[in-house]
Amino acid sequence: MKSSILVFLTLAMGFTACIKEEVTPLKDEGSTFVKILGGSSPSSLVSNPIDFVSTPQTIVVCDVRKDAANSAALSKSTTVTIKDDTAAVRAMNPNYLQLPSNFYTLTGSGVTKTGGMGGNYTVTFNSGDFAKEIKITIPNAQVLNPSRLYALGFTITGVSADSKISFEKSLVVEIGAKNPWDGVYLMTGTFSEVVNPTAWSYIGDQQYSLITISASKCVVRNDDLNGGIPGYIFSNAGAGTYFGSYGLVIGFDAATNKINEFYNYYGDPSLPATAGGNPAAGTGAPLYASSNGRRAVLDPSGVNAVQSNKDILVKHWMLQPSVVPNGPRAFFNERWKYLGPR
């Protein structure tokens, strides 16, 4: 029995010794990959908003990385070709506008471009470089249409012979011009109406998005209403409903953060139609009455200002003289709690 155990141990030790002799340490071997940070295949999406101001702003739109296999590979110069991928932008969202080349200038060390929109960037990694940023400077963001979203697409199409293209090779960057009040809010508050005071009541909190349309003014989109349109949802005997041709546009005094403009979206003929109504039939300034006579005005007894935590306190009325000749038809007293950027 002892001799059998001894033989087993001897064989086991010999087998282990053989394994150790066959194993070799991992050396600095493998491939060098070039990638776009945050990229994928097909394209991934990131948002990079800018302020709606007339002063120059520089933003990073593409962060290119060289994952060198070893120190020798890092010491080599690597050239990367990146397509200004307009097709990737269209595929990501057909409603995006391609950011026109004359709206910005290219900046960043080791980065050049040929061909204008749809052309190619050349990114050069010198010895020791592992990261390169493609930056753009927008001299005046007020040339952008603040009610639309722009985008740029980047796809790696070629690299030097010493490297390979990573799976993380394509990215679409969304660029929108936003004023300081642009963002997502949770509306809470009270609602009452004089024509149907018993049946019509507050239905609950709603999510609003304030969307920049000028340096100081936003459209108020109700994200909970029909996929997202300007409007207000209330309860009609327990069922959700809303006022047709009634939504909000809000403006702010940058010096005081007080609300200095407030009117019905559907009374402004310059704004696009939605499922809630057609502003083309509105009166425009100064009343901004919709085709059915509805107007939005501030209640002067309210705070009607942005708070230090970016919440907005607003008290307002809906007027409709054809239904209620004297005074407001509906009363709103609300806090719009700031949730974050849009």
Summary of the structure (lengths in Angstrom):
residues: 342
radius of gyration: 29.9
end to end distance: 77.9
largest distance: 112.1
contacts: 1073
relative contact order: 0.13
helix: 13%
strand: 43%
